[in-house]
């Protein structure tokens, strides 16, 4: 039995440091590993997150209970027991992380339930906590509201149900923290020094809150709560010097910030280093600073000022007014919940359209059949949605409806006989400020770069064509229309650019990805078909899309229309581009399943529009081409090679689901130099960079032989039978599933296309 106060204090300090270090290291470490695997196209099993919580419990509770058991000093015994208890609570709450991110409402409901039940059991077994003093209750609430202020600035609320459940979860978790936080704060009470007592009580309570709060919030969100919330223990300790503060009133608003105002799906670094993760980090650091500042101010404020309950209540009212002011002026008012995408059971019959000899007539008939089917089959569901006061947006390319409602509507929608299935349709919450687009620091190329000479595009220009007369459509992050490489080739008119999100009147790009890929297809000095024109649509405003995002742009490519017009009735199929380049994929986190976009891609094939898409960057594993639209037979799927014609390690491999042979073809995709916003140039890597090479080659083929335009099957065969060899020797997946038919050869493909031209 340890009875020395010095040893007890020393062991308690070591245990506190160990507890914080283990909790932060385990949770942050798992998150970093998760982000790394996501970048490679993989994901951690959901069971890893609860396992991490229970690992923290074991690593903390064992030494904490040993300290409580072997130490005879009350201070150390209380700290050990309470830290073990908060670690247990954190592990219990962390178990709820078995619920996937896309079921956020379910997660919040279960978090509130588990926290509430645990609080009830603890209260039943240990007795009720003392009621807070009236004036300290109001001051506790004031401090909690101050801690909420940064989140009202950086974040945005989700849906109404989601927000209500977040409030319940925050209250339940704060309630669970009441007894252990009160017991730990009280450890500073015997010290005569106000500052010393506040420091000791605040430190011991903050350690306990670290382990408890680590269980609150989905992966990523809990890290921001870990930064911002535990430091409020110092304010609690300061108020406790004057009476009984309210742990619930102080912690609930602070927990509400990350739980309600941060979307867990948007904390991924895949969205960029200046996206929601960045702003949540700023919010949590600001919350930490405010917590420490308020804790420091609370010592003299409560010691020298005689607070009347009405003055303390007035302080809370002022804090509420400040919160409203921040939210209204600097925040993003309103609710920004997820939507649903309803796929109808009936899809348009497009048979026989490929036999139509006239391309314009073929596209028009495709458009008319799609729209007619959608209007007829959606009528009953639209009427029901209007009667219920639920907003919706109809789509025709895939016969479906985006529904402005969340999980409560999903069950009754799935029960309808005219509905095939209902998918989640993620909607990005707005940010305080947009991230700056990627800029290029390289000068304009003075000669064709290696990627163009590798596929022999430069020889096609001198011997055949530059692609004049063909229009290439790009669905991506946007396009910088002012860039010298792209300015002159924009088709123009009121139906050549669509921005469904920011409604920019002229093509722009807040990311850089779209400018780079399109310029590789048609850009002057860097593009495969510099004589071709382009149209574009923004479907990836922040590198996270959805069914509705992608379909909005795909419909625009089939039948362009002016901004603000109805795509189902104002479409102009005669203005459709001939070739589409698509450097994107729709994984499950964006709401898609493997069948989501197949009808849309099949419609382009029926209309005679060549659809090229990226294989993905989840190599070198086999069977990693899984996300739409790369996994469909009608998609011409492109992998990436290096400048030595070796398959790039990141390039996804086949087979696709259903044992479908993919990719179809390879193109340069490693360190490809192309245009970037602002007039510069830069090198990027990925199958995104490879895809526009093939779109450009198709533009060259169809410009050289216009009789091939719309003949998808013959064009595919010409591309597949005129390839160059690819080095796939290090891949275990086999040649067809690693490199398809080989490396695209623009000169051979165009030569073969010209050879099929009818004699005059």
SVG drawing of the C-alpha trace seen along z (x, -y; Angstrom):
<svg xmlns="http://www.w3.org/2000/svg" viewBox="-52 -42 62 55">
<polyline fill="none" stroke="black" stroke-width="0.4" points="0.0,0.0 1.4,-3.4 0.9,-6.0 3.4,-8.6 1.7,-11.7 4.6,-12.5 4.6,-9.1 0.8,-9.2 0.9,-12.6 3.7,-11.5 2.0,-8.3 -1.3,-10.2 0.5,-12.7 2.1,-9.9 -1.2,-8.1 -2.9,-11.3 -0.3,-11.9 -0.5,-8.2 -4.3,-8.4 -4.3,-11.4 -1.4,-10.1 -3.0,-6.7 -6.4,-8.1 -5.2,-10.6 -2.7,-8.3 -5.1,-5.4 -8.0,-7.4 -5.8,-9.7 -3.7,-6.8 -6.7,-4.8 -8.1,-7.9 -4.8,-8.5 -4.7,-4.8 -8.3,-5.0 -7.6,-8.1 -4.5,-6.5 -6.5,-3.4 -9.3,-5.6 -6.8,-7.3 -5.9,-3.9 -9.5,-3.0 -10.0,-0.8 -11.8,-1.3 -11.4,0.0 -14.0,2.3 -16.4,0.5 -15.5,2.9 -12.1,1.2 -13.5,-1.9 -15.2,-0.2 -12.2,2.0 -10.0,-1.1 -12.3,-2.4 -12.1,0.8 -8.3,0.9 -8.1,-2.6 -10.3,-1.3 -8.0,1.6 -4.8,-0.5 -6.2,-3.2 -8.4,-1.3 -5.9,1.4 -3.2,-1.1 -6.0,-3.4 -7.6,-0.6 -4.2,0.5 -3.5,-3.0 -6.8,-3.2 -6.3,0.2 -2.6,-0.1 -2.6,-3.8 -3.8,-4.8 -4.0,-8.5 -7.6,-9.6 -6.6,-12.0 -5.0,-9.2 -7.7,-6.7 -10.5,-8.9 -8.6,-9.9 -7.8,-6.3 -11.4,-5.1 -13.0,-8.0 -10.5,-7.8 -11.3,-4.1 -15.0,-4.9 -14.7,-7.6 -12.6,-5.2 -15.4,-2.6 -18.0,-5.2 -15.9,-6.2 -15.6,-2.6 -19.4,-2.1 -20.2,-5.2 -17.6,-4.2 -19.4,-0.9 -22.1,-2.9 -19.5,-3.6 -20.5,-0.3 -23.2,-2.4 -21.9,-3.6 -21.4,-7.3 -24.3,-7.3 -26.7,-6.5 -25.9,-9.5 -29.3,-9.9 -29.3,-6.3 -25.9,-6.9 -27.0,-10.0 -30.1,-8.3 -28.2,-5.3 -25.5,-7.5 -28.2,-9.4 -29.8,-6.1 -26.5,-4.5 -25.3,-7.6 -28.7,-8.1 -29.0,-4.5 -25.5,-4.5 -26.2,-7.8 -29.4,-6.3 -27.6,-3.1 -24.8,-5.1 -27.2,-7.4 -29.1,-4.4 -26.0,-2.7 -24.2,-5.7 -27.0,-8.1 -28.0,-11.5 -25.6,-14.3 -26.1,-17.5 -28.2,-20.1 -26.4,-23.0 -26.6,-26.4 -28.9,-28.8 -26.5,-31.4 -23.7,-28.9 -26.2,-27.1 -26.6,-30.2 -22.8,-30.9 -22.2,-27.2 -24.7,-27.6 -23.0,-30.9 -19.6,-29.3 -21.0,-26.3 -22.7,-28.7 -19.4,-30.6 -17.7,-27.3 -20.4,-26.8 -19.6,-30.1 -16.7,-28.8 -18.8,-26.0 -21.6,-28.3 -19.1,-30.1 -17.2,-27.1 -20.0,-24.6 -23.5,-24.1 -26.5,-22.2 -27.6,-19.0 -31.3,-18.1 -33.9,-19.0 -34.1,-15.4 -30.4,-15.1 -30.0,-18.3 -32.7,-17.3 -31.0,-14.0 -27.6,-15.8 -29.1,-17.9 -30.4,-14.8 -27.0,-13.1 -25.1,-16.1 -27.4,-16.4 -27.1,-12.6 -23.3,-12.5 -23.1,-15.6 -25.4,-14.0 -23.2,-11.0 -20.2,-13.1 -21.9,-14.9 -20.8,-12.5 -17.2,-11.7 -16.5,-15.3 -17.9,-16.6 -15.9,-14.1 -12.7,-14.9 -13.1,-18.7 -13.6,-18.3 -10.0,-17.0 -8.8,-20.6 -11.2,-21.7 -8.9,-21.1 -6.2,-23.4 -6.3,-26.9 -5.0,-28.6 -7.8,-29.4 -5.5,-29.2 -3.9,-26.0 -7.2,-24.4 -8.6,-25.4 -5.5,-23.9 -5.6,-20.6 -9.3,-20.1 -9.3,-21.2 -6.4,-18.9 -7.8,-15.8 -11.3,-16.5 -10.0,-17.2 -8.2,-13.9 -11.5,-12.1 -13.3,-14.1 -10.7,-13.2 -11.5,-9.5 -15.2,-10.0 -15.5,-12.5 -13.4,-10.2 -16.5,-8.0 -18.8,-10.8 -19.0,-11.5 -18.4,-9.5 -14.8,-8.8 -13.1,-12.2 -15.6,-14.2 -14.5,-12.8 -11.0,-14.1 -12.3,-17.7 -14.4,-17.2 -11.3,-15.9 -9.5,-19.2 -12.3,-21.5 -14.4,-20.0 -12.1,-18.7 -10.5,-22.1 -13.8,-23.3 -12.9,-21.3 -10.9,-24.4 -14.0,-26.6 -15.9,-23.9 -13.1,-23.8 -13.1,-27.6 -16.9,-27.7 -16.7,-24.8 -14.7,-27.0 -17.8,-29.0 -20.4,-26.2 -22.0,-23.6 -21.7,-24.4 -23.8,-22.6 -21.7,-20.1 -24.7,-19.4 -25.3,-23.0 -21.7,-23.7 -20.8,-20.5 -24.0,-20.0 -23.6,-23.2 -19.9,-22.4 -20.6,-18.9 -23.4,-20.1 -20.9,-22.0 -19.1,-19.0 -22.0,-16.6 -24.5,-18.9 -22.5,-21.3 -19.9,-18.9 -20.9,-16.3 -18.7,-13.2 -18.6,-12.3 -17.0,-15.7 -14.1,-15.3 -12.2,-13.1 -8.9,-14.6 -9.9,-13.2 -12.0,-16.4 -8.8,-18.4 -6.7,-19.9 -8.8,-23.1 -12.2,-21.5 -14.4,-20.7 -11.6,-19.0 -9.6,-22.2 -12.5,-24.3 -13.4,-21.9 -9.8,-22.0 -10.0,-25.8 -13.3,-25.5 -11.9,-23.1 -8.7,-25.1 -10.8,-28.2 -13.0,-26.3 -9.9,-25.2 -8.6,-28.8 -12.0,-30.1 -12.3,-27.3 -8.9,-28.1 -9.6,-31.8 -12.9,-31.5 -11.4,-29.2 -8.8,-31.7 -11.3,-34.6 -13.7,-32.5 -11.2,-32.5 -11.2,-36.3 -14.8,-36.7 -16.3,-34.3 -13.9,-35.3 -14.3,-39.1 -17.8,-39.6 -20.9,-38.9 -23.2,-37.4 -26.9,-37.6 -28.9,-35.0 -30.5,-37.6 -27.1,-38.9 -25.9,-35.3 -29.0,-34.7 -28.4,-38.0 -24.9,-36.7 -26.5,-33.6 -28.9,-35.8 -26.0,-37.8 -24.2,-34.6 -27.3,-33.4 -27.5,-36.8 -23.9,-36.5 -24.5,-33.0 -27.5,-34.2 -25.4,-37.1 -22.5,-34.8 -24.7,-32.3 -26.7,-34.9 -23.8,-37.0 -20.8,-34.7 -22.5,-31.2 -24.6,-29.4 -28.2,-29.6 -30.7,-26.9 -30.7,-23.1 -28.5,-21.2 -29.6,-17.6 -29.0,-14.7 -31.5,-13.9 -32.7,-10.6 -32.6,-9.4 -35.5,-7.2 -34.9,-4.9 -38.1,-4.0 -38.8,-0.4 -39.6,-1.2 -36.7,-2.4 -36.9,-3.6 -36.7,-1.1 -34.0,-2.3 -33.9,0.7 -33.6,0.1 -32.2,-3.4 -28.7,-2.3 -30.2,-1.5 -31.1,-5.2 -28.6,-6.4 -29.0,-10.2 -27.1,-11.1 -29.2,-14.1 -32.4,-12.2 -30.9,-9.3 -30.1,-11.6 -33.4,-13.4 -35.4,-10.1 -33.2,-8.9 -34.0,-12.1 -37.7,-11.9 -38.1,-8.2 -36.3,-8.9 -38.4,-12.0 -41.6,-10.3 -40.9,-7.3 -40.0,-9.5 -43.0,-11.8 -45.4,-8.9 -43.9,-6.6 -43.1,-9.4 -46.5,-11.1 -48.1,-9.2 -45.0,-9.6 -44.6,-13.3 -48.3,-13.8 -47.8,-12.1 -44.7,-14.2 -46.5,-17.4 -49.4,-16.3 -46.9,-15.7 -45.2,-19.0 -41.9,-17.3 -39.6,-19.0 -38.2,-16.9 -36.2,-17.1 -37.1,-14.7 -34.5,-13.0 -34.8,-11.2 -31.4,-9.8 -31.9,-7.4 -35.6,-7.4 -35.6,-8.7 -36.4,-11.5 -34.2,-13.3 -36.3,-13.7 -35.7,-16.5 -36.1,-14.3 -34.1,-12.0 -34.3,-8.5 -37.9,-8.9 -39.2,-9.0 -37.0,-6.1 -39.2,-3.3 -42.4,-4.4 -40.7,-5.2 -39.2,-1.7 -42.6,-0.2 -44.1,-1.6 -44.7,0.8 -43.4,-1.7 -40.0,-2.1 -37.0,0.1 -34.8,-1.1 -33.9,-4.2 -30.4,-5.5 -28.9,-8.1 -28.0,-11.3 -25.3,-13.2 -25.5,-16.9 -22.4,-19.0 -22.8,-21.5 -21.5,-24.9 -18.1,-26.1 -17.1,-29.5 -14.9,-30.1 -14.0,-28.1 -10.5,-26.6 -8.2,-28.1 -7.9,-26.0 -4.7,-24.2 -2.4,-26.5 0.4,-25.6 3.9,-26.9 5.2,-25.5 5.5,-27.6 3.5,-26.8 5.1,-23.9 7.1,-24.9 6.9,-21.4 4.6,-18.4 5.2,-16.7 6.1,-13.1 2.5,-12.0 1.5,-13.3 4.5,-11.8 4.1,-8.5 0.6,-8.0 1.8,-9.7 -0.8,-12.5 1.7,-15.0 2.0,-12.9 -1.7,-12.8 -1.8,-16.6 0.8,-16.8 -0.6,-13.9 -4.4,-14.1 -6.2,-16.5 -6.3,-18.3 -9.9,-17.4 -11.7,-20.3 -15.4,-19.8 -15.8,-17.7 -17.1,-18.8 -15.8,-17.2 -17.9,-17.4 -16.3,-17.4 -18.1,-16.7 -15.7,-17.6 -14.9,-20.3 -15.3,-23.0 -13.1,-24.7 -11.1,-28.0 -12.4,-29.5 -9.8,-32.3 -6.9,-29.9 -4.9,-30.5 -5.0,-26.7 -8.8,-26.6 -10.1,-30.1 -10.4,-29.9 -11.9,-26.4 -15.0,-27.0 -18.0,-26.4 -20.0,-29.3 -23.7,-30.0 -26.1,-29.7 -26.0,-25.9 -22.3,-25.1 -21.7,-25.5 -23.7,-24.4 -22.9,-25.1 -25.8,-23.5 -24.2,-24.5 -22.7,-28.0 -24.5,-29.1 -21.4,-30.8 -22.4,-32.5 -19.1,-31.6 -17.0,-28.4 -14.8,-28.5 -13.0,-26.0 -12.6,-26.2 -10.5,-23.1 -8.2,-22.6 -9.0,-19.0 -11.4,-19.8 -9.2,-22.4 -6.3,-19.9 -8.3,-17.0 -10.2,-18.9 -7.0,-20.6 -5.4,-17.2 -8.2,-16.4 -8.5,-19.6 -6.1,-22.3 -3.8,-24.3 -0.3,-23.1 -1.1,-20.4 -4.2,-18.6 -4.5,-15.5 -7.1,-17.2 -6.3,-20.9 -8.6,-21.7 -11.8,-20.4 -14.2,-22.5 -15.5,-21.9 -18.5,-22.2 -18.5,-21.5 -20.5,-21.0 -19.5,-21.1 -20.4,-17.9 -17.6,-17.9 -17.7,-21.3 -15.6,-19.9 -14.4,-16.5 -17.5,-14.8 -20.5,-14.1 -23.8,-12.2 -26.3,-10.6 -28.0,-13.9 -24.7,-15.7 -23.5,-13.3 -26.9,-12.9 -27.4,-16.7 -24.3,-16.9 -24.9,-13.8 -28.3,-15.0 -26.8,-18.3 -24.4,-16.4 -27.2,-14.4 -29.4,-17.5 -27.8,-20.8 -30.1,-23.6 -29.7,-27.2 -29.1,-28.0 -32.3,-27.8 -34.3,-26.0 -36.1,-22.7 -33.8,-19.8 -36.8,-17.6 -38.5,-20.0 -35.8,-22.6 -33.1,-20.1 -31.4,-20.6 -30.2,-17.1 -29.0,-18.5 -26.3,-20.4 -25.0,-17.4 -21.2,-16.9 -19.9,-13.8 -17.4,-12.6 -17.5,-12.7 -14.5,-12.6 -15.3,-11.5 -12.5,-11.6 -14.7,-10.7 -16.4,-7.7 -19.3,-7.4 -18.5,-5.1 -20.9,-4.0 -19.9,-7.0 -21.5,-9.2 -24.7,-7.1 -24.2,-5.0 -24.4,-1.2 -22.9,0.8 -26.0,0.4 -26.8,-3.3 -25.6,-4.9 -25.8,-2.0 -29.0,-3.1 -27.4,-6.6 -24.3,-5.1 -26.4,-2.8 -28.4,-5.8 -25.3,-7.5 -24.4,-4.4 -27.9,-4.2 -27.6,-7.9 -24.2,-7.4 -22.2,-9.5 -18.8,-8.1 -18.5,-7.8 -14.9,-7.5 -14.3,-7.1 -11.4,-6.7 -10.7,-3.2 -9.9,-4.6 -6.8,-5.0 -7.2,-2.0 -4.5,0.2 -2.4,2.3 -4.9,4.8 -6.9,7.0 -10.7,6.5 -10.5,2.8 -12.5,1.4 -15.8,1.3 -17.3,-2.1 -19.7,-3.5 -19.4,-4.4 -16.1,-2.5 -17.6,0.9 -20.1,0.9 -19.8,2.7 -20.8,-0.4 -18.2,-2.6 -14.8,-2.8 -12.7,-2.5 -9.1,-3.8 -6.2,-2.9 -2.9,-4.8 0.7,-4.1 4.0,-5.9 6.2,-7.5 8.0,-4.2 4.6,-2.6 4.5,-0.6 1.2,-0.3 1.1,-2.9 1.0,-1.4 -2.2,-3.3 -4.1,-2.3 -7.1,-0.2 -7.2,3.4 -10.0,5.7 -12.0,7.7 -15.0,5.5 -18.1,6.9 -19.6,9.7 -16.2,10.8 -16.3,8.1 -12.9,7.5 -11.7,4.0 -9.9,1.6 -10.5,1.4 -7.4,-0.7 -4.4,-2.5 -3.1,-6.0 -0.5,-8.3 -1.4,-9.2 1.7,-9.8 3.0,-13.3 1.0,-14.6 1.6,-18.3 -1.6,-20.3 -3.4,-23.5 -4.4,-24.7 -6.5,-27.6 -4.9,-31.0 -3.1,-30.6 -0.3,-28.2 0.5,-24.6 1.3,-21.7 1.8,-18.0 -0.8,-15.7 -1.1,-11.9 -4.1,-9.5 -6.4,-7.6 -8.2,-11.0 -5.3,-12.3 -5.2,-9.2 -8.9,-9.3 -9.0,-12.6 -6.1,-11.3 -8.5,-8.6 -11.4,-11.1 -9.0,-13.3 -8.0,-10.3 -11.7,-9.6 -12.1,-13.3 -9.2,-12.9 -10.7,-9.7 -14.1,-11.2 -12.7,-14.4 -10.6,-12.4 -13.6,-10.2 -16.9,-11.9 -18.8,-8.8 -17.7,-7.1 -19.4,-9.7 -21.9,-7.9 -20.7,-4.5 -19.7,-3.4 -18.9,0.3 -16.7,-0.2 -14.8,-3.0 -14.2,-0.8 -12.9,2.0 -10.6,-0.3 -9.2,-1.6 -8.7,1.9 -7.0,3.3 -4.5,0.5 -2.7,0.4 0.9,0.3 2.3,2.8 2.2,2.1 4.6,3.4 2.3,5.2 4.9,7.8 4.8,7.0 1.0,7.2 -0.5,10.5 -3.8,9.7 -3.0,10.8 -2.8,8.7 -6.4,8.1 -7.3,7.1 -4.3,5.0 -3.8,3.1 -6.8,4.0 -5.9,4.1 -2.8,2.0 -1.7,-1.6 -3.7,-3.8 -2.0,-4.6 -3.5,-7.8 -1.7,-7.5 -2.6,-3.9 -6.2,-4.5 -6.7,-7.5 -5.0,-5.7 -7.4,-2.8 -10.4,-5.2 -9.4,-6.9 -9.1,-3.5 -12.7,-2.7 -13.9,-5.9 -16.1,-5.2 -14.6,-5.9 -16.0,-9.1"/>
</svg>
